[in-house]
Amino acid sequence: MAASSARRALHRILGSSTRNVPLATPSSLLKDLERVESSGRSFRALALLGAGVSGILGFGTLASADEAEHGLACPSYPWPHEGILSSYDHASIRRGHQVYQQVCASCHSMTLISYRDLVGVAYTEEETKAMAAEIEVVDGPNDEGEMFTRPGKLSDRFPVPYPNEQAARFANGGAYPPDLSLITKARHNGQNYVFSLLTGYREPPAGISIREGLHYNPYFPGGAIAMPKMLNDGALEYEDGVPATEAQMGKDVVSFLSWAAEPEMEERKLMGFKWIFVLSLALLQAAYYRRLKWSVLKSRKLVLDVVN
């Protein structure tokens, strides 16, 4: 009953409203349609403009957040050993080892590298033996069951600066210096990242405050790194007389770390070239053998005697 009464009331309202409205002429209808169409176009254009602006702002916000989280994207550098048949610059590896010894080894370890790995790569065997003998290694137990110290040998690994991780964190304000044996493989775009990180220290821009004990480096995730700037022009003197600029030391130590992470690269490239050469000869021999065996069948002519 209530529904029917509500329906009748609605019909009365609609009837009265339609009776009070005058009939529209065709010209007025066309004008109304044009106004509606123009307002629709304006609304669509405004909507597209708003979507574009919001997309640009969203992309900028996303890029800024990604840069703050993962660090500034580092440029790509033409490393001489990245070619298909290119080898390491062994003079640069030797200089890079010198940079590691005098600058990096006080905080960073390289537990996967032994002194014998340097023989024939950066030093002679006599030089490497003399270098290893400069360190003291805890060995044992001896016949009396006691540990003792001895001079280092070629089979010994590089010494570690701290006895354990807790001591390393305590000495560096809570930060743990990573092992550098595989650092160029453990980081995305490793070689370019390490070089950019070592040479990318600068003053923080306006509006960014760095906590005491940290340093601003845009290539480090978060921008604040505990390691201070270690490479400075003239910080050491190379044995071969090459000027020890910041960029030169960065390039040399990255070459050394790249070799440490992939010491078999040259042998692998040489072996790959040999295999490609041998397989190419085998392919030529197989193609010639196929052509020789099938040439008789492919060159024969079949004659059908349809009369007899």
C-alpha positions in Angstrom: 0.0 0.0 0.0 2.8 2.4 0.9 4.7 1.5 -2.2 1.6 2.3 -4.5 1.0 5.6 -2.8 4.6 6.6 -3.2 4.5 5.6 -6.9 1.4 7.8 -7.4 3.0 10.7 -5.6 6.1 10.4 -7.9 3.9 10.4 -11.0 2.1 13.5 -9.8 5.4 15.3 -9.2 6.8 14.3 -12.6 3.6 15.3 -14.4 3.5 18.7 -12.8 7.2 19.3 -13.6 6.8 18.3 -17.2 3.6 20.5 -17.5 5.4 23.6 -16.2 8.4 23.2 -18.6 7.9 24.7 -22.1 8.6 22.7 -25.2 12.1 23.2 -26.6 12.6 24.2 -30.2 15.0 22.4 -32.6 17.4 25.4 -32.6 17.5 25.5 -28.8 18.1 21.8 -28.7 21.1 22.1 -31.1 22.6 24.9 -28.9 22.2 22.8 -25.8 23.8 19.8 -27.5 26.8 22.0 -28.6 27.2 23.4 -25.1 27.1 19.9 -23.7 29.7 18.7 -26.3 32.0 21.6 -25.7 31.8 21.2 -21.9 32.5 17.4 -22.4 35.6 18.2 -24.5 36.9 20.7 -21.9 36.3 18.2 -19.1 38.2 15.4 -21.0 41.1 17.8 -21.7 41.2 18.8 -18.1 41.1 15.2 -17.0 43.9 14.2 -19.3 46.0 17.2 -18.1 45.4 16.2 -14.5 46.3 12.6 -15.2 49.5 13.7 -16.9 50.6 16.0 -14.1 49.8 13.4 -11.5 51.7 10.8 -13.4 54.8 13.1 -13.8 54.7 13.9 -10.1 54.2 10.3 -9.2 57.2 9.2 -11.4 59.3 12.0 -9.8 58.4 10.9 -6.3 59.1 7.2 -7.2 62.4 8.1 -8.8 63.4 10.2 -5.7 62.4 7.4 -3.4 64.3 4.8 -5.4 67.4 7.0 -5.5 67.2 7.5 -1.7 66.7 3.8 -1.1 69.2 2.3 -3.7 71.6 5.2 -4.3 72.2 7.4 -7.3 72.6 5.5 -10.5 76.3 5.3 -11.3 77.7 6.0 -14.8 79.3 3.3 -17.0 83.0 3.4 -17.5 85.0 1.7 -20.4 86.9 -0.9 -18.4 89.7 -2.3 -20.6 89.1 -5.9 -19.5 85.5 -6.1 -20.5 86.0 -6.9 -24.2 85.4 -10.4 -25.6 89.1 -11.0 -26.0 90.4 -8.3 -23.6 92.6 -9.2 -20.7 93.4 -7.5 -17.4 95.8 -4.6 -17.1 98.3 -6.4 -14.8 100.2 -3.2 -14.1 97.0 -1.7 -12.8 96.3 -4.8 -10.7 99.7 -4.4 -9.1 99.0 -0.7 -8.3 95.5 -1.7 -7.1 97.0 -4.2 -4.7 99.2 -1.4 -3.4 96.2 0.8 -2.8 94.4 -2.1 -1.0 97.4 -2.7 1.2 98.0 0.9 2.2 94.4 2.2 2.2 91.8 -0.5 2.4 93.4 -3.4 4.4 93.1 -1.6 7.7 89.3 -2.1 7.7 88.4 -4.5 4.9 89.4 -8.2 4.6 89.9 -10.4 1.5 89.6 -13.8 3.0 89.3 -15.7 -0.3 92.6 -14.5 -1.7 96.0 -16.2 -1.0 99.4 -14.8 -1.6 100.2 -17.4 -4.2 97.3 -16.1 -6.3 99.4 -13.0 -7.0 102.3 -14.9 -8.5 102.5 -14.3 -12.2 99.6 -11.8 -12.0 101.1 -8.8 -10.3 104.4 -10.0 -8.7 107.1 -12.6 -9.2 107.4 -15.6 -6.9 110.3 -14.0 -5.0 108.4 -10.8 -4.4 105.3 -12.6 -3.2 107.3 -14.8 -0.8 109.0 -11.7 0.7 105.6 -10.0 1.0 104.1 -13.0 2.7 107.0 -13.3 5.1 106.2 -9.8 6.5 103.1 -11.1 8.3 102.8 -13.4 11.3 100.4 -16.3 11.2 99.1 -18.2 14.2 99.7 -21.9 13.5 99.7 -25.1 15.5 99.4 -26.9 17.6 103.0 -28.1 17.8 104.3 -31.2 19.4 103.6 -29.8 22.8 100.0 -29.0 21.9 100.6 -25.2 21.9 99.8 -22.7 19.2 102.7 -20.7 17.8 103.4 -17.9 15.3 105.4 -18.2 12.2 106.2 -16.0 9.1 103.6 -16.2 6.4 103.9 -18.5 3.3 102.5 -18.4 -0.2 99.6 -20.7 0.8 98.4 -18.2 3.5 95.5 -16.0 2.9 95.5 -12.2 3.3 95.4 -11.2 7.0 92.1 -10.0 8.4 92.1 -6.6 10.3 89.7 -7.8 13.0 89.3 -11.1 14.9 85.5 -11.2 14.5 82.5 -9.2 13.4 81.8 -7.7 16.8 85.3 -6.2 17.0 84.9 -4.8 13.5 81.6 -3.1 14.4 83.0 -1.8 17.7 85.9 -0.2 15.9 83.8 1.4 13.2 80.9 2.8 15.2 78.5 -0.1 14.5 79.2 -0.4 10.8 80.6 -3.6 9.5 83.2 -3.3 6.7 82.4 -5.9 4.1 84.8 -8.4 2.7 86.2 -7.3 -0.6 87.0 -10.6 -2.2 83.8 -10.7 -4.3 82.6 -7.1 -3.9 82.5 -6.4 -7.6 80.2 -9.4 -8.1 78.2 -8.9 -4.9 77.0 -5.4 -5.9 74.8 -4.4 -8.8 76.9 -3.0 -11.6 79.8 -3.8 -9.3 82.8 -2.2 -11.0 81.1 1.1 -11.8 79.5 1.1 -8.4 82.7 0.7 -6.5 84.5 3.3 -8.5 81.6 5.8 -8.2 81.4 5.2 -4.5 85.2 5.7 -3.9 85.2 8.9 -5.9 81.7 10.2 -5.2 82.1 11.9 -1.8 80.8 15.5 -1.7 79.1 18.0 0.6 75.5 17.2 1.4 73.0 19.4 -0.5 70.8 22.0 1.2 68.1 20.4 3.3 69.9 17.2 3.9 71.5 16.7 7.3 74.0 13.8 8.0 74.4 12.4 11.4 77.7 12.9 13.1 80.1 10.1 12.3 78.6 9.5 8.8 79.6 11.0 5.4 77.5 12.0 2.4 77.8 9.9 -0.7 74.9 9.9 -3.2 75.9 6.5 -4.6 75.5 4.7 -1.3 72.0 3.5 -0.5 70.5 6.1 1.9 73.3 8.6 1.1 75.0 8.3 4.5 78.0 6.0 4.7 80.3 5.4 7.7 83.5 5.0 5.6 85.2 8.4 5.2 86.8 9.6 1.9 89.9 7.4 1.6 91.3 8.3 -1.8 93.0 11.7 -2.1 95.4 13.0 -4.6 98.9 12.0 -3.6 97.9 9.8 -0.7 100.5 7.3 -1.7 103.4 6.9 -4.2 103.3 4.3 -6.9 106.3 2.1 -7.5 106.2 2.7 -11.2 106.0 6.4 -11.0 102.4 6.8 -12.2 100.7 9.9 -10.6 98.5 8.7 -7.7 95.5 10.8 -8.4 92.1 10.0 -6.9 90.7 8.7 -10.2 93.8 6.7 -10.9 93.8 5.0 -7.5 90.1 4.3 -7.9 90.6 2.7 -11.3 93.6 0.6 -10.1 91.9 -0.7 -7.0 88.7 -1.6 -9.0 90.9 -3.5 -11.4 92.5 -5.4 -8.5 89.1 -6.2 -7.0 87.7 -7.3 -10.4 90.6 -9.7 -10.8 90.1 -10.9 -7.2 86.4 -11.6 -7.9 87.2 -13.4 -11.2 90.8 -14.5 -11.4 90.0 -17.1 -14.1 88.5 -14.6 -16.6 91.6 -14.6 -18.9 91.9 -18.4 -18.9 88.1 -18.7 -19.6 88.2 -16.3 -22.5 91.3 -18.0 -24.0 89.7 -21.4 -23.6 86.4 -20.2 -25.1 88.3 -18.8 -28.1 90.1 -22.2 -28.6 86.8 -24.1 -28.4 85.2 -21.8 -30.9 88.1 -22.2 -33.3 88.1 -26.0 -33.0 84.3 -26.2 -33.4 84.5 -24.0 -36.5 87.0 -26.4 -38.0 84.7 -29.3 -37.1 81.7 -27.5 -38.7 83.6 -26.9 -41.9 84.7 -30.6 -42.0 81.1 -31.7 -41.4 79.8 -29.4 -44.2 82.4 -30.7 -46.6 81.7 -34.3 -45.7 78.0 -33.8 -46.2 78.5 -32.2 -49.5 80.9 -34.9 -50.6 78.6 -37.8 -49.6 75.4 -36.3 -51.0 76.8 -34.8 -54.2 76.4 -38.1 -56.1 72.7 -38.3 -55.2 72.0 -34.6 -55.7 73.7 -34.5 -59.1 72.3 -37.7 -60.7 69.7 -37.5 -63.5 66.8 -39.8 -63.6 65.5 -40.8 -67.1 62.2 -42.6 -67.4 61.8 -44.7 -70.5 58.0 -44.5 -71.0 58.1 -46.3 -74.4 59.6 -49.7 -73.3 
